[in-house]
């Protein structure tokens, strides 16, 4: 008899000899939960009480044992679609417990996925063999464990466990491909991994580095801006230092090619699609370079340079959740952009901070600008406060 193939990473299904029982064909949510739970704990017998607790989760039912037997009857009827041989029932019962029939052969993707990962950690095999196991593990992970089961309590720890292994697999594979300069393959791996885990900053870092290594700096810059937007404005988290440094190291560098003055002028020209009506908003690394240039110019001309750090704070001293952070920083961005002159510069310094640079010979000018920003922010009917640290740097 052919083995029973159970898929749990991503879409859930049970198959045998070309016959497939897929979750998309499900009839009863409880019936499918029953099958998934028995699959998850197929190495032991599961008691009636445990199954009742999982399926009904404290719901008031008159005859829980009878209700469970009804679900088991439905499940066995659905499993008939696999056309197993006579007397080879998939779910068996013994002394008030239920389990998968241990006389049958099974192939479970999550189990093999973990085995491949552990094989890749063997010290008695070559790096090439280790990478082969890592690649096999990567290919097997088609999505989070039982991803259509929502946030059922019993699923979460198992899902977290396998996903943590997946991230270790991805990072080991990316590191190996980058060290061996397999940049095209690395880009493909990163993009596939991001479809499953878009919040892992390390994957974004390797993707940007690989794009830059292949000379596609436009794509590297575009992805850098995309991931910074996602982190700040969708996830509400600070970028890791390595990601912040990438702009300078791999994107904002000379390509080494010899261009004509017209081509250089075109490259230097501000992208009209990114031009804002207010002050110049830039990446933090660009801000630092402009600051250094301004300082040199100020030392020669005597013109004073003012910098300002604006921080959003909760008046009650409480931690601000990510959604509120995103909304408040958007409000502040608009206020800063339209309160400054076009020659002024500002950048996102951290999750809750903007850094401003003003060129002014008059102290009052800076104070007027800062007050304008504060008044604009207050007019947004926000419950938060601005902490403004304003200084001359020369």
C-alpha positions as CSV (number, residue, x, y, z in Angstrom):
1,X,0.0,0.0,0.0
2,X,1.2,3.5,-0.8
3,X,2.0,5.9,2.1
4,X,-0.5,8.4,3.4
5,X,0.9,11.8,2.5
6,X,0.0,14.6,5.0
7,X,0.7,18.2,4.1
8,X,0.6,20.7,7.0
9,X,3.0,23.5,5.9
10,X,0.7,25.9,4.1
11,X,-2.5,24.3,2.7
12,X,-3.6,21.2,4.7
13,X,-4.4,18.0,2.9
14,X,-4.3,14.2,3.2
15,X,-3.5,12.1,0.1
16,X,-3.0,8.5,-0.9
17,X,-2.4,6.9,-4.3
18,X,-3.4,10.1,-6.2
19,X,-6.6,10.6,-4.2
20,X,-6.5,13.9,-2.2
21,X,-8.7,15.1,0.6
22,X,-8.0,18.9,0.6
23,X,-9.1,21.5,3.0
24,X,-10.7,23.6,0.2
25,X,-13.3,20.8,-0.1
26,X,-14.1,21.0,3.6
27,X,-17.7,20.5,4.8
28,X,-17.4,20.9,8.5
29,X,-15.0,23.1,10.4
30,X,-15.1,20.9,13.4
31,X,-14.5,17.8,11.4
32,X,-11.4,19.4,9.8
33,X,-10.2,20.6,13.2
34,X,-10.5,17.0,14.5
35,X,-8.5,15.7,11.6
36,X,-5.8,18.4,12.0
37,X,-5.5,17.8,15.7
38,X,-5.1,14.0,15.3
39,X,-2.5,14.7,12.6
40,X,-0.6,17.2,14.8
41,X,-0.4,14.6,17.6
42,X,-0.3,11.4,15.6
43,X,2.5,10.0,17.7
44,X,0.1,9.3,20.6
45,X,-3.5,8.4,21.5
46,X,-5.7,11.4,22.1
47,X,-8.5,11.1,24.8
48,X,-12.1,12.0,24.2
49,X,-11.9,14.7,26.8
50,X,-9.0,16.4,25.0
51,X,-10.8,16.3,21.7
52,X,-14.0,17.7,23.2
53,X,-12.1,20.5,24.8
54,X,-10.4,21.4,21.5
55,X,-13.5,21.2,19.3
56,X,-16.0,23.0,21.6
57,X,-13.7,25.1,23.8
58,X,-16.1,25.5,26.7
59,X,-19.3,25.6,24.6
60,X,-22.3,24.3,26.3
61,X,-23.4,21.1,24.6
62,X,-25.9,18.5,26.0
63,X,-24.1,15.3,25.0
64,X,-20.4,16.1,24.2
65,X,-19.4,12.4,23.8
66,X,-22.2,11.9,21.3
67,X,-21.3,15.1,19.5
68,X,-17.7,13.9,19.2
69,X,-18.8,10.5,17.8
70,X,-20.9,12.4,15.2
71,X,-17.8,14.3,14.1
72,X,-15.8,11.1,14.0
73,X,-18.4,9.5,11.8
74,X,-18.3,12.4,9.4
75,X,-14.6,12.3,9.3
76,X,-14.4,8.6,8.5
77,X,-17.0,9.2,5.8
78,X,-14.8,12.0,4.3
79,X,-11.7,9.8,4.5
80,X,-13.4,7.2,2.4
81,X,-12.5,9.4,-0.6
82,X,-8.9,8.1,-0.2
83,X,-10.1,4.6,-1.1
84,X,-7.9,2.8,1.5
85,X,-8.0,-1.0,1.4
86,X,-10.7,-2.8,3.4
87,X,-9.9,-3.1,7.1
88,X,-7.3,-0.3,6.8
89,X,-9.2,2.4,8.6
90,X,-7.1,5.6,9.0
91,X,-8.6,6.7,12.4
92,X,-8.8,4.0,15.1
93,X,-10.1,4.0,18.6
94,X,-8.9,2.2,21.7
95,X,-10.2,2.4,25.3
96,X,-11.7,5.9,24.9
97,X,-8.8,7.3,22.9
98,X,-8.3,8.0,19.2
99,X,-5.2,7.9,17.0
100,X,-3.9,7.3,13.4
101,X,-3.7,3.7,12.5
102,X,0.0,2.8,13.3
103,X,-0.1,-0.1,10.8
104,X,-0.1,2.3,7.9
105,X,2.9,4.2,6.5
106,X,2.8,8.0,6.7
107,X,4.8,10.9,5.2
108,X,4.3,14.2,7.0
109,X,5.9,17.3,5.4
110,X,6.6,19.1,8.7
111,X,8.4,16.0,10.1
112,X,10.6,15.7,7.0
113,X,11.2,19.5,7.0
114,X,12.6,19.3,10.5
115,X,14.7,16.2,9.7
116,X,16.3,18.1,6.7
117,X,17.1,21.0,8.9
118,X,18.7,18.8,11.6
119,X,20.7,16.9,8.9
120,X,22.1,20.2,7.7
121,X,23.6,20.8,11.1
122,X,25.7,17.6,11.0
123,X,29.4,18.3,11.5
124,X,30.4,15.1,9.7
125,X,29.2,16.2,6.3
126,X,30.6,18.8,3.9
127,X,29.2,22.3,3.5
128,X,27.9,21.3,0.1
129,X,25.9,18.5,1.6
130,X,24.7,20.7,4.4
131,X,23.4,23.3,1.9
132,X,21.6,20.5,-0.1
133,X,19.6,19.6,3.1
134,X,19.0,23.3,3.7
135,X,17.6,23.8,0.2
136,X,15.4,20.7,0.6
137,X,14.0,22.1,3.8
138,X,13.4,25.5,2.2
139,X,11.5,24.0,-0.7
140,X,9.3,22.0,1.7
141,X,8.1,25.1,3.6
142,X,5.2,26.3,1.5
143,X,3.6,28.4,4.3
144,X,3.0,28.6,8.0
145,X,1.9,25.4,9.8
146,X,-1.9,24.9,9.3
147,X,-2.2,28.5,8.1
148,X,-5.9,28.3,7.6
149,X,-6.5,27.3,11.2
150,X,-6.5,30.9,12.4
151,X,-5.3,31.5,15.9
152,X,-6.5,28.3,17.6
153,X,-4.5,28.0,20.8
154,X,-3.2,24.5,20.2
155,X,-1.9,25.4,16.7
156,X,0.1,28.6,17.7
157,X,3.0,27.0,19.6
158,X,3.5,24.4,16.8
159,X,3.3,27.0,14.1
160,X,5.8,29.2,15.9
161,X,8.2,26.3,16.3
162,X,8.2,25.4,12.7
163,X,8.4,29.0,11.5
164,X,11.4,29.6,13.8
165,X,13.1,26.7,12.1
166,X,12.1,28.1,8.7
167,X,13.8,31.5,9.5
168,X,17.0,29.7,10.5
169,X,16.8,27.8,7.3
170,X,16.4,30.9,5.2
171,X,19.2,32.8,7.0
172,X,21.7,29.9,6.6
173,X,20.8,29.6,3.0
174,X,21.1,33.3,2.3
175,X,24.4,33.5,4.1
176,X,25.9,30.6,2.1
177,X,24.7,32.0,-1.2
178,X,26.1,35.4,-0.4
179,X,29.4,34.1,0.7
180,X,29.7,32.0,-2.5
181,X,28.6,35.0,-4.6
182,X,25.5,33.2,-6.0
183,X,23.7,36.6,-6.1
184,X,21.0,35.7,-8.7
185,X,19.9,32.6,-6.8
186,X,20.0,34.6,-3.6
187,X,17.6,37.2,-5.0
188,X,15.2,34.5,-6.0
189,X,15.4,32.9,-2.5
190,X,14.9,36.3,-0.8
191,X,11.8,37.1,-2.9
192,X,10.2,33.8,-2.2
193,X,11.0,34.0,1.5
194,X,9.4,37.5,1.7
195,X,6.1,36.1,0.4
196,X,6.0,34.1,3.6
197,X,7.7,36.4,6.0
198,X,7.8,40.0,4.9
199,X,8.7,41.4,8.4
200,X,12.1,39.7,8.7
201,X,14.6,42.5,8.2
202,X,17.5,40.2,7.5
203,X,15.9,38.9,4.4
204,X,15.5,42.4,3.1
205,X,19.1,43.2,3.9
206,X,20.4,40.2,1.9
207,X,18.0,41.1,-1.0
208,X,19.3,44.7,-1.2
209,X,23.0,43.5,-0.9
210,X,22.5,40.9,-3.7
211,X,20.8,43.5,-6.0
212,X,23.6,45.9,-5.4
213,X,26.3,43.2,-5.9
214,X,24.8,42.5,-9.4
215,X,25.0,46.2,-10.2
216,X,21.2,46.8,-10.1
217,X,21.4,49.8,-7.8
218,X,18.1,51.2,-9.0
219,X,16.3,48.0,-7.9
220,X,18.3,48.0,-4.6
221,X,17.4,51.6,-3.9
222,X,13.7,51.0,-4.8
223,X,13.6,48.0,-2.4
224,X,15.4,49.9,0.3
225,X,12.7,52.6,0.2
226,X,9.9,50.1,0.1
227,X,11.2,48.2,3.2
228,X,11.7,51.4,5.1
229,X,8.2,52.5,4.3
230,X,6.8,49.1,5.4
231,X,8.8,49.1,8.7
232,X,7.9,52.7,9.6
233,X,4.4,53.1,8.1
234,X,2.9,49.6,8.1
235,X,4.6,47.6,10.9
236,X,5.5,50.5,13.2
237,X,9.0,49.2,14.0
238,X,12.5,50.6,13.9
239,X,14.9,49.4,11.2
240,X,17.9,47.4,12.4
241,X,21.2,49.3,12.2
242,X,22.5,47.1,9.4
243,X,19.5,48.1,7.2
244,X,20.1,51.8,7.9
245,X,23.7,51.5,6.9
246,X,22.9,49.7,3.6
247,X,22.0,53.0,1.9
248,X,25.5,54.3,2.2
249,X,27.3,51.0,1.7
250,X,25.5,49.5,-1.3
251,X,23.2,52.0,-2.8
252,X,24.5,55.6,-2.5
253,X,27.9,54.8,-4.0
254,X,29.6,55.5,-7.3
255,X,29.2,52.8,-9.9
256,X,32.8,53.3,-11.2
257,X,31.5,53.9,-14.7
258,X,32.6,56.8,-16.8
259,X,29.6,59.0,-17.9
260,X,29.2,62.2,-19.8
261,X,28.2,65.4,-18.0
262,X,24.7,65.1,-19.5
263,X,24.2,61.6,-18.1
264,X,25.6,62.7,-14.7
265,X,23.2,65.7,-14.7
266,X,20.3,63.4,-15.5
267,X,21.3,61.1,-12.6
268,X,21.6,64.0,-10.2
269,X,18.3,65.5,-11.2
270,X,15.6,65.1,-8.6
271,X,13.0,62.5,-9.5
272,X,9.8,64.5,-10.2
273,X,7.7,61.6,-9.0
274,X,9.3,61.8,-5.6
275,X,9.4,65.6,-5.3
276,X,7.3,67.0,-2.5
277,X,5.8,70.5,-2.4
278,X,7.4,71.3,1.0
279,X,10.9,70.7,2.5
280,X,13.4,68.2,1.2
281,X,12.8,64.8,2.9
282,X,15.6,62.3,2.6
283,X,17.1,59.1,4.0
284,X,19.1,59.5,7.2
285,X,22.4,58.7,5.5
286,X,21.7,61.4,3.0
287,X,20.8,63.8,5.8
288,X,24.2,63.1,7.5
289,X,26.1,64.0,4.3
290,X,24.1,67.2,3.8
291,X,24.8,68.1,7.4
292,X,28.5,67.6,7.0
293,X,28.5,69.8,3.9
294,X,26.5,72.5,5.6
295,X,28.9,72.5,8.5
296,X,31.8,73.0,6.1
297,X,30.0,75.8,4.4
298,X,29.0,77.4,7.7
299,X,32.6,77.3,8.9
300,X,33.7,79.3,5.9
301,X,30.7,81.7,5.5
302,X,29.8,82.2,9.1
303,X,26.2,81.2,8.4
304,X,24.6,79.5,11.4
305,X,23.1,76.0,11.0
306,X,20.3,74.9,13.3
307,X,19.2,71.3,13.9
308,X,16.1,70.1,15.6
309,X,15.0,66.7,16.9
310,X,11.2,66.3,17.2
311,X,9.9,63.4,19.2
312,X,6.2,62.3,19.6
313,X,5.4,61.4,23.2
314,X,2.4,60.0,24.9
315,X,1.2,62.5,27.5
316,X,0.5,59.7,30.0
317,X,3.9,58.1,29.5
318,X,2.4,55.0,28.0
319,X,3.9,53.0,25.2
320,X,2.3,53.9,21.8
321,X,1.0,51.0,19.8
322,X,2.2,50.6,16.2
323,X,-1.0,51.8,14.5
324,X,-1.1,55.0,16.5
325,X,2.6,55.5,15.8
326,X,2.1,55.2,12.1
327,X,-0.8,57.7,12.1
328,X,0.9,60.2,14.3
329,X,4.2,60.2,12.3
330,X,2.2,60.7,9.1
331,X,0.6,63.8,10.7
332,X,4.0,65.1,11.9
333,X,5.5,64.4,8.5
334,X,2.9,66.6,6.8
335,X,3.4,69.4,9.4
336,X,7.1,69.4,9.1
337,X,7.1,69.2,5.3
338,X,4.8,72.2,4.8
339,X,6.2,74.3,7.7
340,X,9.7,74.4,6.3
341,X,11.2,76.1,3.3
342,X,12.1,74.0,0.2
343,X,15.8,74.5,1.1
344,X,15.4,73.0,4.5
345,X,16.0,69.3,5.1
346,X,14.5,66.6,7.3
347,X,14.7,62.9,7.8
348,X,13.2,60.1,9.8
349,X,15.5,59.5,12.7
350,X,13.7,56.7,14.5
351,X,10.2,55.2,15.0
352,X,8.9,58.3,16.8
353,X,11.4,61.0,15.7
354,X,12.2,63.4,12.9
355,X,15.5,65.3,12.5
356,X,15.4,68.8,10.9
357,X,18.2,71.0,9.6
358,X,17.6,74.7,9.1
359,X,20.0,77.2,7.5
360,X,19.4,80.5,9.2
361,X,21.4,83.5,10.5
362,X,18.7,84.4,13.0
363,X,17.8,82.5,16.1
364,X,14.2,83.8,16.0
365,X,13.7,82.2,12.5
366,X,14.3,78.8,13.9
367,X,12.0,79.4,16.8
368,X,9.2,80.6,14.5
369,X,9.6,77.5,12.3
370,X,9.5,75.2,15.3
371,X,6.4,76.9,16.7
372,X,4.7,76.7,13.3
373,X,5.3,72.9,13.3
374,X,4.0,72.6,16.9
375,X,0.8,74.6,16.1
376,X,0.2,72.7,12.9
377,X,0.5,69.4,14.9
378,X,-1.9,70.6,17.6
379,X,-4.4,71.5,15.0
380,X,-4.6,67.9,14.0
381,X,-6.7,67.1,17.1
382,X,-4.1,64.7,18.4
383,X,-3.8,63.4,22.0
384,X,0.0,63.3,21.8
385,X,2.7,65.8,22.6
386,X,5.8,67.0,20.8
387,X,9.1,67.1,22.5
388,X,11.3,69.5,20.6
389,X,15.1,69.8,21.1
390,X,16.4,72.8,19.1
391,X,20.1,73.8,18.9
392,X,22.6,75.8,17.0
393,X,25.5,73.5,15.9
394,X,27.8,76.4,14.7
